[in-house]
Amino acid sequence: MGRMLKPAKSKTKKRPISDLVKRAKHQIKVLRGQKHSLQFRFSSSDHPLSSLGTEYGGWTFVDDNDLNGSVIISAGLGEDASFDVAFANRYGAKVIIVDPTPRAVVHFEQISERFGLPSSQSFNSTGQQDPAAYELSAIDASRLILVKKALWNAVTSVRFYEPKDKKNVSHSISNFQNEYSKETDYIDVPAIDMISLLDEMGVDRSQVKLVKLDIEGAEIEVIRHMLANDFFPKQILLEIDELNFPSKVAYGRATEVSTLLKKRGYKVVWSDGRANFLFYRKQ
């Protein structure tokens, strides 16, 4: 089935000296403005961590019992649905994918044409998966759903800016890839906020145990709206995309989103040291 993410390794509670040295070096880079304080590779030993999906499209999360039969919101599809399909298979979950990107919509339509079929080839490492690589024997239209809208903080229409490299699939509302410019190429797409999305899909917020946000710089606005409306999913898998394009603005927004989450009881229990984080909240 191709190269999959290796299960996250637990650390002993007593940190080895080498880990302390790594943290000290990281702090120096933070003080020099070369790294954000969040960008330290970390894996908690206090939770049963698991990983699903390819190296490109996979995510690490806490393997909680309440994920069985749950509903998850997965914002940001691109052309790699390996996490979404694997999660639906393992937990018998309903996965609601949110992405209006034209190429992502085409990819999902190709996947849906294979509902009920087993995988017939391996995943690749490019981030552009062949639909035949997905194990869809037990998946149907009630288990894997696409909402062709951008996740945002309101029901509206937004400019969806094209990526700087046209070979890439991901569009962005904030356009951080182009230094937040309002002058680059874009398409207009419908947008929806999380609470309206749940209402539209007929999902009670208590059913949602996990939210994945890979939405190209719109994370802060979405999370701010979620928390203001008292929506606290236990797990938030968060890519702070702007950290891949370091700047004072990017660092400031990363600090804001992490502060918002920590004030509401979330803590980082896993990080890849770059831009992907798992925020977990005990309930």
Steps between C-alpha positions, in 0.01 A plus 500: 500500500795736467694684763285584801573723795676309773316492835603790717771399745441560868766656716579411857385756755861558606652691210842385387777756499497503119139621504590783737783598267260501205259722691779739589609524136139551398459783751808672357344487154176641644688790659673567168167501318592191297226281648168539674480357853241244377743352249657239724460133407300347781309181578319465832534178699176575687269403213471202261606667177430348161561603140300439183561592137797550275811691597366796301132493600511314832428627850576400858219497758402349836350153461199558726212254531244772427625524142311181416186589307576870533471788256811697405542819302796491263562841342749492215510205260733581213580183309586272792206359699706223660433620855126549444446159342716316753324672790155414364610138462662458841232668711183449294483878502323754283758736349373837377761652271490874430684631194386702194833481316428391140765228489391370841140477381610301195708270720207434732271426205753245377507343847120487520488309171692221676284475815467133591821394327827377654831671437689371198831685525737664748510859616775724365705770673393795285182616674304430181346161559339270247143423616575129449735516802216556747337207683133577438338159546304616805463865400191656346347846456370501859848449644712736288338832412637808323372852568615721213552811711786675675499479879499853637344709780178590318258387231615714210702502179879531518795548270693176475850599389691266273832356624823671405613183325218408262602133524376497861136432577430706813329840481493748788263763638780689676741463204796460734689322222509829313586719801129564573456689172148581375619539141578142392275260309199359684163333460182583690363215710219459754611488863340368816579516871532188715174544693299558183673199343391273784144633478496452123623141533262420786786416735484564873826655618527237775549237227812671368804369686767614257550790260782518247588847368738520205353815350792707382508790743131518598556308824489794740172639373338156506626410847410840642143451373481140630612594850279810514204272427599250771595223258782302659579176316735287709765485227606766251754395238639830387739601227610858557593545136648845543791355697620355170547862383660661809436869568400723790140478384517120480658469846247740647206305359646170621535644850143626490348167401703300754413750776130480417507122521703482819262742673219257420678202651683360199863396506741380234557124536673446167693714250707418193727794581391694192135594449284203609362482854258292704310703759317288758240599760394277786123490538 
